[in-house]
Amino acid sequence: MRPILLALLLALTACVPAPPPGVSAVYRTTEGGPALSTKLMIWTADKSELVNLITNDAPGGIEGGFKWQLSPSGNTIQLEFSGRNDRVRVPPRGVVQLVVNDDDAFYGVMPDPPPLSASEATAMHVLGGQEALRKVLMDGEVYQDQGVYDIVRDVLQRLCPPSLVYDPTVIGNGTGTDHGPTLSTFYSPTSNLVTALDTLAKTAETTWGVNASGQVFFGRPALDALTVAYSAKGWMDLPIQGREAVTRAVVRIVSAPALPNGGIARWSYGLPKTVIAVAESADHDRYRAEAAFDVPEGVSLTRPVLPTGNSSLSSFDGSPTFDDDPATTVQVALSPTARILALDAPIGRTVGAEFEYVWPSAQSTPAYRWRLYLDSIGAVAEGDLLPVSGLQTVRIILPPGTTAGPSWDGLLTIGAASVDTPTPDVPLEVSRVRFLAVDEDVAQRVAESYLQPPFAAPAEVTVGSLFVPTPDIVVTGSPLGDLTAPTTLWEYQHDDGDITTTRVRIGATGADPTVRALKFALRGP
């Protein structure tokens, strides 16, 4: 049992919590130091009951070596070891936390533990803490004109499961009050929290995960690069992964109209233009690896913009509709001559409009209509307004025609299709008119998040200590010279021969997550 205990102690010398930004990482090794204390705590899925506490003094059914993976940002990915579950006693979807020398080292969920009666040592596979969020769905909350960090804090404050920890200070810059980039709309009622947070991370072009303390972090500043010296060993070239390369990412923002109440659309040359956002890496001319993507679920890549003013066609002053007060309205009254409210859009990439109205029903009421023109008459949509006694919102999405250039004009008209005076005369009241334009900043960040340029010389560096993961690594004296490169995966291992190592993947992760997990399992502890 003594060699097994020693293996356990060495293997669990995991990373200390990340230091503040700009501070060099501190590494923990076992050389010349006192024996490490370890705790493996196991809870029920809701963390309401501590099922087992295994320490280095009482290893309780754990056998053989250990290995685990972390992302460059410190997200826990997976941990694997061999054990007898009749003694370890991990329940279904049990929460597992590893603590080394009073420092949190790993946190995750074991969705498929061996039977509680298993008396033989079998592989025990713990997934990172994100697994707990995969079974939680978003609710119907709608976020408008809010910062991404504010949205994340609100989502987690309300929906974070009891197995994880919500701490506002690990979201954003550490103050717990910064806002992050503003989103015009985020609404994803049926997404799980992993999908929702992935989407929000794309809009902010940042990372997120669950750290070794079980805290959900988002948008944390990156650590300084780790520097290691090449020692004529521990270097392995990896296959270049060009199959998944993307050096030009195209995001489809709008490609078809969405019109209320049976509205119709037509284009002068018969086809709508697909409005896109494009991001290119610096080496696109060399690789020419292009891919197209849809807008991530729940996020809007459009934003409301004010009209520039009244069109020369307008019979009314539309300026009262420019504020956010629904009580400030323009009355579109009828007369023996047709009259309309007509407002111009700013030159840009307008793809729709929205407004609010109130129009109680009346006898002999004429048919009020709206029309939206883009690129002069290159694209036209129109539809009827239905009588309503309460406030009603009309939202119109219309791509321009294929002949539109990089930007175009827009015109919205609201008025009657008939000059008949209603009896009694009940005017249409219009408020809060906005055009919908591409949110260029958010769209660009989303497009850039899909770029995956191939790394010309992917490799795996193996070192003999356990290091805090960092997004970048500097290897001095490597076979490629002094190399500064992005890291993609940190794999820690302690084998039966008492050899403790950190393997750092540079420029390659080893295909998709399922394949990586399979390779991880096949490699063996």
LINMO-V959561 format. One record per run of one state. SS is the DSSP state (~ for helix, > for strand, _ for the rest). FROM is the first residue (numbers start at 1). LEN is the number of residues. If there is no record, write none. Layout:
BEGIN
SS|FROM|LEN / SS|FROM|LEN
END
This chain:
BEGIN
_|1|1 / ~|2|10 / _|12|16 / >|28|1 / _|29|9 / >|38|6 / _|44|6 / >|50|6 / _|56|2 / >|58|1 / _|59|3 / >|62|9 / _|71|5 / >|76|8 / _|84|1 / ~|85|4 / _|89|5 / >|94|7 / _|101|2 / >|103|8 / _|111|11 / >|122|7 / _|129|1 / ~|130|4 / _|134|3 / >|137|1 / _|138|5 / >|143|5 / ~|148|12 / _|160|5 / >|165|1 / _|166|2 / ~|168|3 / >|171|1 / _|172|10 / >|182|5 / _|187|5 / >|192|1 / ~|193|12 / _|205|3 / >|208|3 / _|211|4 / >|215|4 / _|219|7 / >|226|4 / _|230|5 / >|235|3 / _|238|8 / >|246|1 / _|247|1 / >|248|7 / _|255|3 / >|258|1 / _|259|5 / >|264|4 / _|268|4 / >|272|1 / _|273|2 / >|275|6 / _|281|3 / ~|284|4 / _|288|2 / >|290|5 / _|295|4 / >|299|1 / _|300|2 / >|302|4 / _|306|3 / >|309|2 / _|311|8 / ~|319|4 / _|323|7 / >|330|3 / _|333|7 / >|340|9 / _|349|1 / >|350|10 / _|360|8 / >|368|7 / _|375|4 / >|379|6 / _|385|3 / >|388|10 / _|398|3 / >|401|1 / _|402|6 / >|408|9 / _|417|11 / >|428|11 / _|439|1 / ~|440|10 / _|450|2 / >|452|1 / _|453|6 / >|459|5 / _|464|2 / >|466|1 / _|467|5 / >|472|7 / _|479|2 / >|481|14 / _|495|5 / >|500|7 / _|507|6 / ~|513|11 / _|524|2
END
